Amino acid sequence: MKNKIKILVIDDEEVILNSCHKILSKEGYEVILTDDGNYGLNILKEEVIDAVILDLKMPKISGKELLKTIKENFPEVVVIIITGYSTIESAVEAMKSGASDYLPKPFKPIELILVIDKALEKKSLINENLYLRKKLSEEYKYKNIIGKHPKMKEVFELMEKVAKTDATILIYGETGTGKELVARTIHTMSLRSDKPFVPIDCMMLTESLLESELFGHVKGSFTGAIVTKPGLLELANKGTLFFDEIGNLNLNIQSKLLRVIQEREFIPVGGTEKKKIDVRIIAATNRNLQDMIKGGMFREDLFYRLHIIPIYLPPLRERRSDIPLLVNYFMKEYSEKIGKKFDKIAPEAMKFFTEYEWVGNVRELENIIERLTIIHDDDSIFVEHIPHTFSSFETSLTSTIPQTNEELKEIKRIAKEKVVQEIEKKFLISALKRNNWNISKAALETGMQRENFHTLMRKNNIKLREFQ
C-alpha cells in the first residue's frame, strides 16, 4: 500500500518541496519535507524511509555528500536525484554513487510519479529477491545433511552457533558419518564462505609428501622440486583448511602444525622466510585421540588446540529413524542423475534397511542405493534386489553368539526358518511381478493352487497394494 511508503524530499527550494508534496500525496505516499540536509539525515535515523528525493545543489552540505552518506548508512533507501543544473556527467556520476534515477528541473507531475514508481518497484523486486534467497538459504542450509533425529538436531544447532566464528573445530565420528560434509557446510555458513575450503586427507600421503603439500616448498629443496610450489596452508589463506583423519598425522607434522595454530605463520620446506597465515582449522577423526595421547601417538598440546569446539556425529545405527529419509533422498538423487524413475520401496526392503547395522554408516547406505538404482530396471526396491552380502538374517544372528548346545540348536532353527522365509518371499514376489501382480496367473505359472499361493502370501505378509 502506498500510504505505508514514506518519501523524504530534501531540497532548498520551497516551490520544489511544495510541488513534490502535492504530487506525491495525491498518489497516496506519506511525504516528509526539509530544506536542510543534516536535518534530513536525522530523519533517516529516526524514521523508516523508503525513498529520498534529493537536490544535488544544496547549502551547508552538498547533494553529492548527502548521497554518499545515505548509501553508506542507509543502503536500503532508494535515492532519486533532482537538479536544475543537470548534465549528463552529473547524472552519470550520481548513478555511479548509488542513485536509483535522476530527474532534471523543471519536471512534470507525471515524470516525478513515473520515476518514483520505477525506483520503488525496483527496490521491491530487490527486497523480494533477497528474501527468497535468504529463505532458500535457510531451507537448504543443511541440504545434504539429512536428519531429524534429536542427535542430529543437536549437531545442527551447534553448527549454527560456531559457523560465524573462527573457532577451531574437531569433528568426531565413525567412517562414513559425513565428517567432511559437516566441515564444508560450516565453511559455507561462515564469514569465510567466499574464500577457499581446502581439504587434506591425512591418510593418503607419506610424511615427506604431506609436509610438502601442507607447507609448500621452494625450488631445489629436494629432488624433484623443480619449481617453487605454494602449500595448502597458503592456498587456504583467509579460508578454511580441513584435516580429514587428523589422527594419522605423525608426531613431527603434529609439532609443526601446532606452531602454525599458535603463531599463525609457517616456513615452506627448504625456505627461510616465514609466511603469515589467516586460516580456520577444522579437523576430523574416527579415532580416540585421548587414547592415542596415552599411547604417545598424539600430542596432548595439539589435542587441546584442536578440541575447542568438539562435534560428535552419531553412527547411523544410533539414529535409525533417519534411515527412511536417507533412503528416499538417495533414491531421488541417483534417479535424477541417471535419468530414470526409481522412487518406490517395498515395506520389507525398508524394514531391512532400518534394521541393518550399517557399519559403513551413511556412505555405505548411499553406495547400496546408488548400485540398486543403476543395476535394476524396476521403479522400486524389493527385498530380492538387495545384494546377498547384505543378508538381514545374517546380520541379526551373527550378533548373538551361543553359549550352550541348546542355544546353538535354537539359533540354527531360527536361521533355517529365516533362510526359508527369505526364499519364499523372493519366490512369491518374483512370480507376482512376472504376472503383473495377478495372483491367479502367478499361482498357475508356478504350479500352485491359488488358495495355497495366497496362504503363502499371507504367511509372508505380502500385500499387493504395497507393491503396486
C-alpha positions in Angstrom: 0.0 0.0 0.0 1.3 3.4 -1.0 0.1 5.0 2.2 2.7 3.0 4.1 5.5 4.2 1.9 7.4 7.2 3.3 9.3 9.6 0.9 11.7 12.2 2.2 12.2 15.3 0.0 15.4 17.3 0.6 15.6 20.5 -1.4 16.4 24.1 -0.6 13.7 25.5 -2.9 10.3 25.8 -1.3 8.4 25.6 -4.6 10.0 22.1 -5.3 9.1 20.9 -1.8 5.5 22.0 -2.1 5.2 20.6 -5.6 6.6 17.2 -4.5 4.3 17.1 -1.5 1.2 17.9 -3.6 2.0 15.4 -6.4 3.1 12.5 -4.2 0.4 13.0 -1.5 -2.3 12.7 -4.3 -0.7 9.3 -5.2 -1.1 8.1 -1.6 2.5 8.4 -0.4 3.4 9.8 3.0 5.7 12.8 2.3 8.3 14.4 4.7 9.9 17.7 3.6 13.1 19.5 4.6 15.4 22.1 3.2 18.3 21.1 5.4 20.5 18.1 4.5 21.7 17.5 8.1 18.1 17.5 9.3 17.3 15.1 6.6 19.9 12.7 7.9 18.4 12.9 11.4 15.0 12.0 9.9 16.6 8.9 8.3 17.9 7.8 11.6 14.5 8.2 13.3 12.1 7.2 10.6 11.7 4.2 8.3 12.1 6.0 4.9 11.6 4.1 1.6 12.9 6.8 -0.8 14.7 10.1 -0.8 14.3 12.8 -3.4 17.5 14.8 -3.2 18.7 18.0 -4.8 22.3 17.9 -5.9 22.9 21.6 -5.2 22.3 22.3 -1.5 23.7 24.8 1.0 25.8 23.6 4.0 26.1 20.0 2.7 26.0 19.1 -1.0 23.7 16.6 -2.5 26.7 14.5 -3.6 27.9 14.3 0.1 24.4 13.5 1.2 24.0 10.8 -1.4 27.3 9.2 -0.3 26.3 9.3 3.4 22.8 7.9 2.7 24.1 5.0 0.7 26.8 4.2 3.3 24.4 4.3 6.3 21.0 3.5 4.7 21.7 1.3 1.7 18.2 0.0 1.5 16.8 3.6 0.9 16.4 4.4 -2.8 17.6 7.9 -3.8 16.3 10.0 -6.8 18.4 13.0 -7.7 16.7 16.2 -8.9 18.7 19.2 -10.1 18.3 22.3 -12.1 22.0 22.0 -13.1 21.7 18.6 -14.6 24.2 17.5 -17.2 24.9 14.0 -18.5 28.1 14.0 -16.5 26.5 14.8 -13.1 23.6 12.4 -13.7 26.1 9.5 -14.5 28.2 10.4 -11.5 25.2 10.4 -9.2 24.1 7.0 -10.6 27.6 5.6 -10.1 27.4 6.8 -6.5 24.3 4.8 -5.8 21.3 7.0 -7.0 18.5 4.9 -8.4 17.5 7.6 -11.0 17.6 11.3 -11.7 15.1 14.0 -12.8 16.0 17.4 -14.2 14.2 20.6 -13.1 11.6 21.6 -14.1 9.7 18.3 -14.2 6.1 17.4 -14.9 4.0 15.6 -12.2 3.8 12.5 -14.3 7.6 12.4 -14.7 8.1 12.5 -10.9 5.4 9.8 -10.4 6.9 7.5 -13.0 10.5 7.9 -11.6 9.3 7.2 -8.1 7.2 4.3 -9.1 10.0 2.8 -11.1 12.5 3.2 -8.2 10.2 1.7 -5.6 9.3 -1.2 -7.9 13.0 -1.9 -8.4 13.5 -1.8 -4.6 10.6 -4.1 -4.1 12.0 -6.7 -6.5 15.4 -6.5 -4.9 13.9 -7.0 -1.4 11.8 -9.9 -2.6 14.8 -11.5 -4.3 16.9 -11.1 -1.1 14.1 -12.5 1.0 13.7 -15.5 -1.3 17.5 -16.1 -1.4 17.6 -15.9 2.4 14.6 -18.3 2.7 16.2 -20.7 0.2 19.5 -20.4 2.1 17.8 -21.3 5.4 15.8 -24.1 3.8 18.8 -25.7 2.1 21.4 -24.8 4.7 21.8 -28.5 5.6 20.6 -29.7 2.2 22.9 -32.7 2.0 23.0 -33.5 5.7 19.8 -35.4 6.2 18.4 -36.0 9.6 15.5 -35.2 12.0 16.7 -37.4 14.9 17.3 -35.4 18.1 21.1 -36.2 18.0 21.3 -34.6 14.5 19.3 -31.6 15.7 21.9 -31.1 18.3 24.6 -31.2 15.6 22.7 -28.6 13.5 22.3 -26.3 16.5 26.0 -26.5 17.3 26.9 -25.9 13.7 24.7 -22.8 13.6 26.4 -21.4 16.7 30.0 -21.9 15.7 29.8 -21.2 11.9 30.1 -17.4 12.2 33.1 -17.7 14.5 36.7 -18.6 13.7 36.9 -21.2 16.5 38.8 -24.4 15.7 36.6 -27.4 15.4 37.2 -31.1 15.9 34.6 -33.4 14.4 34.3 -37.0 15.8 32.6 -39.8 14.0 33.0 -43.2 12.5 33.9 -43.7 8.9 31.1 -42.7 6.6 29.2 -40.5 9.0 29.7 -37.4 6.9 32.5 -35.5 8.7 33.8 -33.7 5.6 30.2 -32.8 4.6 29.7 -31.1 8.0 33.0 -29.3 7.7 32.1 -28.0 4.2 28.7 -26.9 5.5 30.2 -25.0 8.4 32.5 -23.3 5.9 29.6 -22.4 3.6 27.7 -20.9 6.6 30.8 -18.9 7.8 32.1 -15.4 7.1 34.8 -17.1 5.1 32.4 -18.7 2.6 33.7 -16.7 -0.4 37.2 -18.0 0.3 38.7 -21.5 -0.3 37.8 -24.6 1.5 40.8 -26.8 1.3 40.6 -30.5 2.4 43.7 -32.6 3.1 43.4 -36.4 3.6 46.0 -37.3 6.3 45.8 -41.0 5.4 46.8 -40.7 1.8 50.2 -39.1 1.9 53.6 -40.1 3.3 55.3 -37.8 5.8 57.6 -36.1 3.3 54.8 -35.6 0.7 52.4 -34.4 3.4 54.8 -31.8 4.7 55.5 -30.5 1.2 51.7 -30.5 0.4 50.9 -28.7 3.6 53.7 -26.1 3.8 54.8 -25.9 0.2 58.4 -25.9 -0.9 61.0 -23.7 -2.6 62.7 -24.7 -5.8 65.6 -27.1 -5.3 64.6 -28.0 -1.7 64.6 -31.7 -2.6 64.9 -34.0 -5.6 62.1 -33.3 -8.0 61.4 -29.8 -6.6 62.0 -28.1 -9.9 59.7 -25.1 -9.1 58.6 -23.2 -6.0 55.2 -24.5 -5.1 52.7 -23.0 -2.6 51.3 -25.3 0.0 47.8 -26.0 1.1 48.1 -23.6 4.0 48.9 -20.8 1.6 46.1 -21.8 -0.8 43.6 -21.8 2.1 44.6 -18.4 3.3 41.5 -16.4 4.5 39.5 -19.6 4.1 39.2 -23.0 5.9 41.7 -25.9 6.0 40.2 -29.2 6.7 42.3 -32.1 8.1 40.5 -35.4 7.5 41.5 -38.2 9.9 44.0 -36.0 11.7 44.8 -38.9 14.0 47.0 -40.3 11.2 49.5 -37.3 11.3 52.9 -38.4 12.7 54.4 -36.6 15.7 56.8 -34.5 13.5 54.0 -33.0 11.4 51.8 -32.6 14.6 54.5 -30.5 16.1 54.8 -28.2 13.1 51.0 -27.9 12.8 50.8 -26.9 16.5 53.2 -24.0 15.8 51.1 -22.9 12.8 48.0 -22.8 15.0 49.8 -20.9 17.8 51.8 -18.4 15.7 49.7 -18.2 12.5 52.8 -18.5 10.4 54.9 -21.2 8.7 58.1 -21.7 6.7 57.9 -23.6 3.4 60.1 -26.8 3.0 63.6 -25.6 2.1 62.7 -22.0 2.7 64.0 -19.4 5.3 61.3 -16.7 5.3 58.2 -17.0 7.4 54.8 -16.6 5.8 51.8 -15.2 7.7 48.6 -17.1 7.5 44.9 -16.4 8.4 43.1 -19.7 8.1 40.4 -21.5 10.1 41.2 -25.1 11.1 38.6 -27.8 11.1 39.8 -31.4 11.9 38.1 -34.7 11.9 38.9 -38.1 13.3 37.4 -41.6 13.7 39.9 -42.4 16.4 40.0 -41.8 20.1 42.7 -39.1 20.3 42.8 -39.2 24.1 43.7 -42.9 23.9 46.4 -42.0 21.3 47.8 -39.4 23.7 48.1 -42.1 26.4 49.9 -44.3 23.9 52.3 -41.5 22.9 50.9 -41.3 19.3 49.2 -37.9 19.5 50.4 -34.6 21.1 48.3 -33.5 24.1 49.0 -29.8 23.5 47.8 -30.2 19.8 44.7 -32.0 21.0 43.7 -29.1 23.3 44.4 -26.6 20.5 42.0 -28.6 18.2 39.4 -29.5 20.8 38.0 -26.0 21.2 34.6 -27.0 19.7 34.0 -30.8 19.5 31.2 -32.0 17.3 30.1 -35.7 17.6 28.4 -37.3 14.6 26.4 -40.3 15.6 26.6 -43.5 13.6 23.6 -44.5 11.6 22.6 -47.3 14.0 22.1 -44.6 16.7 19.6 -42.7 14.5 17.6 -45.4 12.7 14.6 -43.1 12.4 16.6 -41.1 9.8 17.2 -44.1 7.5 13.9 -43.8 5.6 14.7 -40.1 4.9 18.2 -41.0 3.7 16.9 -43.9 1.5 14.3 -41.7 -0.2 16.8 -38.8 -0.6 19.5 -41.0 -2.3 16.8 -42.8 -4.5 15.7 -39.4 -5.8 19.3 -38.1 -6.2 20.6 -41.0 -8.2 17.4 -41.4 -10.2 17.8 -37.8 -11.4 21.5 -38.3 -12.1 20.9 -41.3 -14.4 17.6 -40.1 -15.8 15.3 -43.0 -14.7 12.3 -43.3 -12.5 13.2 -45.1 -9.3 11.1 -43.9 -6.4 9.4 -46.7 -4.6 10.5 -49.1 -1.9 8.7 -52.2 -0.7 7.9 -52.2 3.1 10.1 -55.3 3.7 13.0 -53.7 1.9 12.7 -50.6 4.0 12.4 -52.8 7.1 15.7 -54.4 6.2 17.4 -51.0 5.7 16.2 -49.7 9.1 17.3 -52.9 10.9 20.7 -53.4 9.2 23.7 -52.3 11.3 25.4 -50.2 8.5 29.0 -50.5 9.7 29.9 -48.0 6.9 27.2 -45.6 8.0 25.6 -43.1 5.6 28.3 -43.7 3.0 27.5 -47.5 2.9 23.8 -46.8 2.6 24.4 -44.3 -0.2 26.6 -46.8 -2.1 24.0 -49.5 -2.0 21.2 -47.2 -3.1 23.3 -46.0 -6.0 24.1 -49.5 -7.0 20.4 -50.6 -6.9 19.4 -47.5 -8.9 21.9 -48.3 -11.7 21.5 -52.0 -11.9 17.8 -52.6 -11.6 15.3 -51.5 -14.3 12.3 -51.5 -11.9 11.0 -48.3 -10.4 11.0 -49.9 -7.0 13.4 -51.6 -4.5 12.3 -55.0 -3.4 13.9 -57.4 -0.8 15.2 -59.7 -3.6 17.1 -56.7 -5.1 19.3 -56.3 -2.0 22.7 -58.0 -2.6 23.4 -61.3 -0.9 26.2 -59.7 1.1 23.5 -57.6 2.9 21.6 -60.6 4.2 19.4 -59.4 7.1 19.2 -62.7 8.9 23.0 -62.9 8.7 23.2 -59.5 10.5 20.8 -60.4 13.3 22.1 -63.8 14.0 25.9 -63.1 14.0 25.3 -60.5 16.7 24.4 -63.3 19.1 27.0 -66.0 19.9 25.6 -69.1 21.5 27.0 -70.2 24.9 25.4 -73.7 25.1 24.5 -76.5 22.8 20.8 -75.7 23.3 21.3 -72.1 22.3 23.2 -73.3 19.2 20.3 -75.5 18.2 17.9 -72.7 18.7 19.9 -70.3 16.6 20.3 -72.9 13.8 16.5 -73.4 13.9 15.8 -69.7 13.6 18.5 -69.4 10.9 16.8 -72.1 8.9 13.4 -70.5 9.2 14.8 -67.2 8.1 16.5 -68.6 5.1 13.3 -70.4 4.0 11.3 -67.2 4.6 13.6 -65.1 2.6 13.5 -67.6 -0.3 9.7 -67.9 -0.1 9.3 -64.1 -0.2 11.6 -63.8 -3.2 9.8 -66.6 -4.9 6.4 -65.1 -4.4 7.3 -61.5 -5.3 9.2 -62.6 -8.4 6.2 -64.7 -9.6 3.8 -61.8 -8.9 5.9 -59.3 -10.8 6.2 -61.6 -13.8 2.4 -61.9 -14.0 1.7 -58.2 -13.5 0.7 -58.8 -9.8 -2.2 -61.2 -10.7 -2.4 -63.9 -8.1 -4.3 -66.4 -10.2 -1.8 -66.2 -13.1 1.2 -66.3 -10.7 -0.2 -69.4 -9.0 -0.8 -71.1 -12.3 2.6 -70.3 -13.6 4.3 -71.7 -10.5 2.1 -74.8 -10.5 0.4 -74.0 -7.2 -3.3 -73.8 -6.2 -4.4 -70.2 -6.0 -5.5 -70.8 -2.4 -2.1 -72.2 -1.4 -0.3 -69.4 -3.2 -2.5 -66.8 -1.3 -1.9 -68.6 2.0 1.8 -68.4 1.5 1.5 -64.6 0.7 -0.4 -64.1 4.0 2.3 -66.0 5.9 5.0 -63.8 4.5 2.9 -60.6 5.0 2.9 -59.7 1.3 0.1 -57.3 0.4 -0.3 -56.3 -3.2 -1.3 -52.7 -2.6 2.1 -52.1 -1.0 3.9 -53.2 -4.1 1.8 -51.8 -6.9 
